[in-house]
Amino acid sequence: MLSHCIAEFLYNHAEVFGWEAALVRNNLLRNSPVTIVGVDEDLTIRAAKLKLKYYDVLSLADCYLIALAKRNKAT
């Protein structure tokens, strides 16, 4: 999971369940086996190209996740 996508997750979760609940989920996520990856230039370019193509259906966070999955051949 990308580090900046966690911010979007926190925002969305907090909007529905409140900030404290979002922090609990954040703690669970960060202590899980999920690897949190930083963003680099290659990933940013890939995500931007996806956003340009699918601007009306994908969020930027989704584009980053798809770009990471493609780069890691996880699709």
C-alpha positions, 0 to 999 in steps of 0.5 A, a space after each residue: 500500500 502506498 503511504 499517501 493512500 493511507 491519508 485518503 483511507 484515513 480521511 474517508 474512514 474518519 468521515 464515516 466513523 470519526 477520527 478516533 476510529 480512523 486512528 485505530 484502523 491506521 494503527 491496525 494497518 501499520 502493524 499488519 503484514 501489509 508493506 507501506 511503500 513510498 512514492 517515487 518519480 517513476 510511480 508518479 509518472 505512471 499514476 499521472 498517465 493513468 489519471 489522464 486516461 481515466 480521470 472520470 472514473 479513478 481517483 489519483 490514489 487509485 491510479 497510484 495503486 494500479 501503477 504500483 500493482 502493474 510495476 510489481 506485476 501484481 495484476 
